[in-house]
Amino acid sequence: MIRAQTLAGTALDWTGQAQHVWVDAQAVTPEDLARLQAAFALNRLALEDALERGHWSRAEAYPEHGFVTVRSFARPGTADEFTERLSIFLYPDAVLTVSSAGTRALDTVWALVGRESVNTAPEIVYELLDGTADTFFVLADALEARVDELEERVFLDGRSNPVGDVFALKHVLAQARRLGTDAREAVALLARHAEGAPADLVRYRDVQDSFARVSSRLDGLRDFLTSLLDLHLNLQSQRMNEVMRTLTAVSVIFLPLTFLAGVWGMNFKVIPELSWPYGYALAWASFLLIGGLLAYSFKRRGWW
């Protein structure tokens, strides 16, 4: 599918125009590719990168045009690992975008062209890259909310085991940081080598700073998850120590009682307490007194 609009924001039926136009090609077929090659000078290496599935983010200034391709998350609000990719061919007075099914940033910027000072090719590229950077911030917000939920589980629900969720989030974080770092380096190359007015190059550096800031947030979340995992393990160890302390206290209480029961249970013929009418009561009174004193003592010390 190929759609087009002028840089003034007017939709048009594309018949090969290559000036003052933004052409967006999605799910490119061989027929679409032939039409694009007939209208635009497309560098072979850039075209291969744009059509290759799963290609990493990169940028290059070719003799025919500037080129940048960036990967981002398709559903950043849900913090899943599905990604999307957008390739941008930048000409002095035209923009060509290629993707498999569009992106969140592309759909947003498509409606802005001709309004809000988005009416030149470098401005469109800046808005596309800036919108892509915004998806990483949406992802960071979603991940922070998930991390807060995990933290609450660790402190309030001692029976839950968040280890699996922690490692799942760390996997998404690692992927997000890798994609964000690649996109930042691609934008840095574009700002260094692309042709344009000084204001356009400043815009590219602004996008580079956005990717740097989101990478810093993701690094902070990764460190916090590591600390949260360590905290969970420490709390589990502390709970286990408390259980062992309680069991030890119970064992100590029954230790003297077991000793007395063993003494009075020996098979000697002469044990004065056995023939005493109140011997049984004395035994129970001893058990209750010793057990009660030990239990009271442990309770005062907070051992159970």
N, C-alpha and C positions, 0 to 999 in steps of 0.2 A: 504494500500500500504506500502510495506517495501522496502527500498533501503539501500545499504551499500557501504562503501568504507574503505580501510585500512587507518591506521593513516599516511601512506606515501602518501595518496591521490589517490590510485588506485581503480577505481570502480570494484565491484565484484558482482556476483550473490550470494546473501546470502543464505547459506544452514545450518545456525546454528552456525557460527563462533562466539566466545565470547572473543577472544583475539586479540589485535592489530587492533581493528576495531571500526568504528563508524556506528551504525545502526540507521536509522531514520524511524520511523513508523508514518504514517499519516492516519487519518480516520480508526482507528484500528477496524478490524472485529473480531468476535470470533475465526476464524481460525488463523488470524495474532496473536492474543493474546496467543493462545495455542503454537504457534511456539516460541514466545518470552519467555514464561515461561519455555519452554523446554530448551532454550539456556542460559538464564540469571536467576540468583537468584534475584527474585523481591519481595521486602517486600510488604505484603498485604496492609498495610495502605498507602504506597507510591503509589501503583498501583491504589488504589481507588481514591486518590487525582488526579492522572494523567488523569484518565478517566472521572472524574466528570466535567461536563460543568460549566463554570463560577466560578471555584474554585479560591480563592484569592492566592496571592503570598505567598510562605512559603518555608522553607528549613529545612532539618533534616539530621542528620548523623545516618543512620540505620546500624545494624551489617552487612547487606549484601552489602550496597553501600551508597554513598552519594546521596542526592536527593534535587533538588530545582525546583520549578515551579514559573514562572513569567508571569504576564499579562502586555501587552503593547497595544498601539493603532495600529490598522490594517492599517489605512491611515492617518498617522500623518501630512502629508503635506496639507491635506484638513481640518484639525482640527475638524473632526467629532468624534462621541462618540463610534464608533465601535471598539471593542477590539479583540485581539487574545491572545492565551496562549501557552506557551512552557514548557514542563516538561522534566527535564534532570536527568538521572540516571548515576551517576559517579562511575566507577569501576577503580581499579588501572591501568588497561591497556585497557580500553574500555569505550565507551560512547554510551548510548541509549537515543534517544530523541523521545518524543511522543507529537503529536499535532493533531488538527482536520484537518488543511489544510496547515501546514507549517507557517512560519513567515518571516518577512522581514530579521531579523537577521540570521535566519537559512539558508535562500537561499544565503545570502552573504557569510557566513562562510563556507558553503558546498564547495564553489569554492576555498577557501583558503587553505584547508587541504593539507598538503604536501609542501606548499610554505609559504614564509614569516614567517618562524619559528613557524608554527602551525602544530606540529606533535606529540604532546602528548595529552593524555586525559584531564589533567587539563588545557592545553593551549586552547583546543577546547571549554571547558566550559567557560573559561575566555572570549574568543572571542564572544561566544553566548551571555553572559551576558552584555559584553561591547557594542555589537551591539544593544541589547535591550535598553540599556541606551541611545544610540545615537538616537533612535526613539523618545524619550522624548525631546531631544534637537531640533529635527526637528519640533515636535509639538509646542515647546515653540517659535521657530522662526515664525511658521505660526500664532500662537496666537498674537505675538507681531505685525505682519503685520496687522492683523485684528484690533487690538487695535489702531494702528496708523491711520487706516482709520476712525475708530469711532471718534478719537480725531479731525481729520480734519472736519468731519461732524458737530461735536458740535460747532466748531469755525466759520466755513464758511457757513453752511446752517442752519439758525435759524429756518426754518420751519420743519426740519426733527425731528423725535422723535426716538432717539437711545436707549430708555430704554429697549425695547424688546431684541435688539441685545446685550446689556450689560448683561442682565440676562442670555441670552443663552450662552454667553462666560463664565460667572461666573460658570454656570453649568458644562461646559467642563473643566474649570480650577479646580473645586472642584474634579471632577472625576480623572483628571490627577494627581493632588496632592495626592489623596488617593492611586492610583495605584503606583505612584513613591515612596511614603513612605513605602507601603507594600513591594515593590521590594527591597528597601534599607535595610529594616529589614531582609528580607530573605537572601540577600547576606551577611549581617553582621553575621547571624547565620552560614552560610556556611563557612565563613572565620574563625569563631571561633572554629567550630567543625570538619570540613572536614580534612581528611588526605592528606598530600602532602608536597612537599619541601617548604622551607621558601619562595622561589621566587613565588611559586604558591599562597601562602597565601597573599603575597604582591599584587599580581594581583587582587585578590578578594577585597582587601581593596581599590584598585584603582577604581574598579567598584562601590563600596559602596560610595566613594567620588563623583563619577559622578552623582549618584542618589541624593546625598545630594545637589550638586550644582544645578541640575535641579529643585529640590524642592524649593530651594531658589529663582530661577528665577520665578517659578510659583507663589510663595508667593508675589513677587514684582508685578507681573502682576495683581494679585487679588487686592492688595492694590491700584494699579493705576486705575483699573476699578471702585473701590469704589469712589476714588477721582474724576474720570471723571464723574460719575453719579451725585455726589454732585455739580460739576462745571456746568453740564447741568441744574440742577434744579436752581442753583443760576443765571445762565444766563437767564433762562426763567422768573424767578422772576424779574430780572433787566429789561427785555424787557417789562414785564407787567407794571412795575413801570413807564417806559418811556411812554407807551401808556396812562396810567392814568394821568400822568403829562400833556401830550398834551391835553387830553380831559378836564382836569381841567382848563388849560390855555384858551381853547376855551370858556368854560363856563364862566370864569371870564370876557372875552371880551364882551360877550353878556349880562352879568348881568346889567351893567349901561344902555346899549341900551334898554333892556327890561324895566328898571325902567322909562326911559324917555318916551318910548312908552306908558307905563301904565299911566304916569302923563298926557300926552297929549290926551290920550284916555278916560279920565274921563268924565262923562256925566254932567258937570256943564255948565250952560248957559254962564257964564262970564269967558272965558279963552282968554286973549288978543291975544295970538299967532294964534288962530283959525281965527280971522277976519283980521289978517295982511296979505297983499298980498304975502309976502316972508316967511310966516310961514312954509310952506312945505319945501322950500329950506333950512331954518334954521334947521329944524328937520334932514334932510339928512346930512347937513354939520356937525351937532353935532354928528350924528351916525358915520360918516366917520372919523372925527377927533378923537373922543374918542377911537373908535375901532382901528384906525391906531396907536395911541400913545401906547395903551396897547400892541398891537401886536409887535411893535418895542421894547418896554421894555422887553417883554418876550423873544424875539429873542436874544437880547443882553445878557440876563442871561442864554441862552441855554436851555430854558424850552421847546422848540420845534424845 
